[in-house]
Amino acid sequence: MQKIKDLAINDAGFAFDPTTGASFTLNEVATQIISSLKDQDDLQLISLKLTEMFEVDFEQAYQDVQEFVEQLKTYKIYS
């Protein structure tokens, strides 16, 4: 989990990984998920936040959060 805490993200969604030097752009949803993971929120709380922010149903938000977290694990950004 430490690597996600080191990720630098600006207000425009530009992310920089100081460990690898990689940079990438995040959309608003991805930025919110990563911010919540940095705060150590669990997946259910993150999904609940997304339902309130983006007017999606909880089940869809939870599934999307799970899929995004799996992608972060694949890229070794989150464990």
Phi, psi and omega per residue, in radians:
M1 nan -0.391 -3.070
Q2 -0.996 -0.668 -3.071
K3 -1.054 -0.675 -3.140
I4 -1.155 -0.565 3.122
K5 -1.192 -0.475 -3.137
D6 -1.438 -0.229 -3.108
L7 -1.107 2.268 3.095
A8 -1.750 2.230 -3.116
I9 -2.282 2.241 3.095
N10 -1.642 3.116 -3.066
D11 -1.134 -0.392 -3.137
A12 -1.512 -0.026 3.122
G13 1.566 0.197 3.081
F14 -1.413 2.171 -3.104
A15 -1.994 2.504 3.121
F16 -2.305 2.251 3.090
D17 -1.747 1.848 -3.086
P18 -1.185 -0.333 3.131
T19 -1.216 -0.768 -3.069
T20 -1.871 -0.291 -3.062
G21 1.458 0.036 -3.137
A22 -1.281 2.552 3.057
S23 -2.342 2.650 -3.125
F24 -2.778 2.889 -3.132
T25 -1.871 2.391 3.130
L26 -1.972 2.504 3.002
N27 -1.408 3.110 -3.052
E28 -1.072 -0.676 -3.136
V29 -1.180 -0.821 3.138
A30 -1.076 -0.692 3.105
T31 -1.069 -0.753 3.134
Q32 -1.147 -0.735 -3.140
I33 -1.091 -0.843 -3.128
I34 -1.115 -0.712 3.089
S35 -1.034 -0.752 3.127
S36 -1.181 -0.670 3.086
L37 -1.126 -0.653 3.084
K38 -1.096 -0.586 3.099
D39 -1.405 0.023 -3.141
Q40 1.155 0.510 3.032
D41 -1.231 2.564 3.075
D42 -1.447 2.954 -3.037
L43 -1.092 -0.583 3.126
Q44 -1.172 -0.754 3.132
L45 -1.150 -0.715 3.100
I46 -1.050 -0.779 3.138
S47 -1.092 -0.705 3.104
L48 -1.094 -0.749 3.091
K49 -1.039 -0.743 -3.123
L50 -1.150 -0.624 3.118
T51 -1.118 -0.623 3.136
E52 -1.316 -0.644 -3.084
M53 -1.357 -0.640 -2.967
F54 -2.092 0.124 3.082
E55 0.922 0.867 3.014
V56 -1.995 2.793 3.128
D57 -1.353 2.727 -3.028
F58 -1.047 -0.780 -3.094
E59 -1.039 -0.758 3.128
Q60 -1.168 -0.752 3.129
A61 -1.076 -0.757 -3.119
Y62 -1.115 -0.757 3.119
Q63 -1.092 -0.760 3.134
D64 -1.122 -0.700 3.120
V65 -1.121 -0.772 3.122
Q66 -1.037 -0.786 -3.131
E67 -1.117 -0.718 -3.137
F68 -1.154 -0.729 3.118
V69 -1.090 -0.673 3.076
E70 -1.085 -0.676 3.078
Q71 -1.117 -0.723 3.098
L72 -1.070 -0.670 3.098
K73 -1.163 -0.714 3.118
T74 -1.024 -0.713 3.140
Y75 -1.514 0.116 3.101
K76 1.039 0.610 3.079
I77 -1.658 -0.450 -3.100
Y78 -2.441 2.475 3.107
S79 -2.257 nan nan
